[in-house]
Amino acid sequence: MKIIFLDIDGVLNSASFNPPKEYQHRQEQKAGLYWAYRMDVFDSECVENLKLILEKTNAFIVISSAWRTDMDQCKKSFSYDNLDWDRVLWKTQWPFDERFRTREDEVFAFLKSPRTPSIEAFVVLEDEHEMPNIERDWYMIKTDGRIGLTREDALKAICILNQ
């Protein structure tokens, strides 16, 4: 099985994406950029790039984003953007205790869990969190949160998953 650990804000949403106001739940100033969080719709270009990865690799998604606290909303957004929710395997653990201090810890915990199916390849799509123990060139695509998941990022992810 191939796995995509998917962050959402900064990967499927970006600072440059300007959805209709009725889809914006909360906004705040971040690093000089006007950042839209928790939108019902994703950036269509980023969505198409994720669909390309899914089509070319037959991978499954594990939500590693803060969105994992509201999987119903996540499912609605996937549906709105015609992303196949059946490709979502599940989510990483929320860091409620000392074992999960970082997003990287959550990814490793998922990979090591006895309930996790056999994984032949994985990639982490992330814009913010540092993951020093995940070899960046082999397993992680760090997106630019200002523009989200690009075609170049998608092609790198396809190579990682299909190697």
Beta strands, then each sheet from edge to edge (+ up, - down):
strand 1: 2-6
strand 2: 26-30
strand 3: 33-37
strand 4: 60-63
strand 5: 88-91
strand 6: 121-126
strand 7: 140-142
sheet 1: 5+ 4+ 1+ 6+ 7+
sheet 2: 2+ 3-
end
